[in-house]
Amino acid sequence: DTAVSQTPKYLVTQMGNDKSIKCEQNLGHDTMYWYKQDSKKFLKIMFSYNNKELIINETVPNRFSPKSPDKAHLNLHINSLELGDSAVYFCASSLGTGGFFATEAFFGQGTRLTVV
Amino acid sequence: AQSVTQLDSQVPVFEEAPVELRCNYSSSVSVYLFWYVQYPNQGLQLLLKYLSGSTLVKGINGFEAEFNKSQTSFHLRKPSVHISDTAEYFCAVSARDQKLVFGQGTRLTINP
């Protein structure tokens, strides 16, 4: 049983398209996150949701919109894709009420997005 | 806000040799510290964490790290590495109700 699962694992799309990445966790965690890993492996948080409520919203273009239908799911929708959006996107979850309050974060396998 | 610096972007070592991956952090409040490992084409996996108590923390796969508050460091060590330890290693820091901030990563390459 995969704790944090993302789909798809690979996504190749043309500039200007709209795409979604789905994330589900079966750990019963309250908080979920999206991280972006660039080509230099740098990881940066994008969003954090706690019980379907947005907690952290870093400086991310409005083209990125997270949606959390319930606390086990956090999807990422990206409009008007640009070349610079190419990266690996990681979903993660943890216990806690907002930030990583002294708990381990569990990561998904990542979605490699390539915009051509 | 917290920040973390991994002092080496790449560390090559021979198999069965010891290794140390260096991590320094900056914070005005008490911190929690983590080391994650990312194997090729995989997600991140927690190696170990420091929350409080003993400054020497043992993790999975024979890794350990020592929290040094005076030097604001949390270096990762393993006495004898294996080929399978080849991966990217990330140091991360957080504080109460604060987001997790990652370092730039250190690529550990094990040569036979």
Interface residues (C-beta under 8 A of the other chain):
Chain A: V4 K40 K41 F42 L43 K44 I45 S48 I56 F90 A92 T97 G98 G99 F100 F101 A102 E104 A105 F106 F107 G108 Q109 G110
Chain B: Y32 F34 Y36 Q38 N41 Q42 G43 L44 Q45 L46 K49 L51 E88 F90 S94 A95 R96 D97 Q98 K99 L100 V101 F102 Q104 G105 R107
